[in-house]
């Protein structure tokens, strides 16, 4: 057989590198590269999902407090642009001088005038809002750490 009439060129598995001895070399590559199943991107995605879930819960709690008939205050979602923090704050209903964010202590003083069941409901809502605000801070912190670990 002549040199030009070789049956097939050698395949990649037949290539021998002097560094590997007599066995074929295998490239140092991750076989699962770019599949989206790596550990690092999953951490970031999970953190983002958790933060988004808490934000949805905060929005829903805000909508719930706006549905109360004759309300004098409700929970408003407040977003801080500089930190990205989203948290619930009590706000006076209506317009005018009294409208705006008000501290819980000022609202709590008005509870003496509310029927017992409604007063208890507002107290439960307030505790839930505090818990969601705390969880949002923790989730954003975890998201930031996941992003820093996986640039």
N, C-alpha and C positions, 0 to 999 in steps of 0.2 A: 504494500500500500504506500502511496506517495505521501509526502508531508501535507499536501493540500487536501487530501481526501480523508481527513480524520472523521470518524463516525459522528462524534458530538464534542462540543467544547466542554471542558470540565465544569461541573456545577459548583455552586457556592460551598457546598459541604465538602467538596474534594480539594478546596484550596487549603494549603498547609502554610502556616506562618512559622518562621524560624523561632519565634518566642515561645510557641506552644509545643515544640518538639514535633513528633510525627503525627499527632492527632490534629484534626481540623480545628481552627479557632472559632469561637463563638463571640459575637459582638457583645460588649458590655452595655446592654440596653434593657430597660424595663419592658417586659412583655405586656404589661397592663397600662402602658403609657397612654395618656389622653383618652381613657375610657370613661372618665368621670366617676370612677369608683375608688379613687385614691383616698387616703385618710385625711390629708390636709384640706382639700376643698370641701369634703363632707362636714368637717368641723365648722367651717365658715357658713355653709348652707344651713346647718342645723341651728346655729346661733341666729342667723337672719330670720329663719322661720319662727323661732321662739319670740324674737322681738316683735315681729309682725303680728303674731297671735296675741300678744299682750296689748298691742296698740288697738287691735280689733275689739278686744274685751273692754278697753277704756272707752272707745267710741260707743259701744253698746250700752255701757253703764251711763254715759252721758245722755244718750237718747232716752233711756229709761227714766231718768230724773226729769227730763223735759216733758214727759207725758202726764205728769201729776197735775190734776186740775187745780186751779187757784194757787199754783205754786208761787212762793215769794223768793225762792232761790233754787238753783240747780247746779249740777256739775258741768263744767266746761272743760274741754280738752285744750290744754295750753302747750304750745310747742316753742322750745328755745332754739333759735337758729344757730347760735354759737356752739352749743353742745349736742344738739340733736335730741335732747331730752323731751319726752312727751309725758305730761302728767296731768292729773285731774285736779281742778281747783273749783271751789265753790264760787258761784257768781250770783249776784242779786238779779232777779227777774225784772223785766221792764226797762224803761229808759229813764233818763234823767240823772239827777245828782246821786241817787242811791244805787244806780246800776254800776256794776263793776265787780271785781274780785273781792271777796270778803273772807276774813278768817273764820275758821270753824267756831271759835269761841263766841263770835258775834251771832252766828246762826244758832248755836246751842242755847243762847239766852232766849230765843224766840220759841223754843220747844215747849215751854210752860203753857203756851197758848194752844198747842196742837193736841188733838185727841191722842190717847195712849198708843194705839196701833200705828198711827202715822209717825209719831215720834220715834217709836222703836224701829220702824222701817227706815227712817232717815239715819238713825244711828248705825244700823246694819250696813246701809249703803256707804256711809262714811268709813266704816272699818274696812269694807271691801275696796274702796277707793285708795285708802292708805296702803293696803296690801298690794294692789296693782301698781301703784307708784313705786313701791319698794322693789317689786319683781322687775319692773321696767328698767330701773337703774342697774340691777344685777345682770339682767339679760344684755343690756347695751355694753356693759363692762366685759362680759364674756365674749360678746361679738367683737369688740375692739381687740381683745387679747387673741382671739382666733385669727383675726385679720393680720395682726402683727407677727404671729407665728408663721403665717402662710402668705407672704407678700406676693 
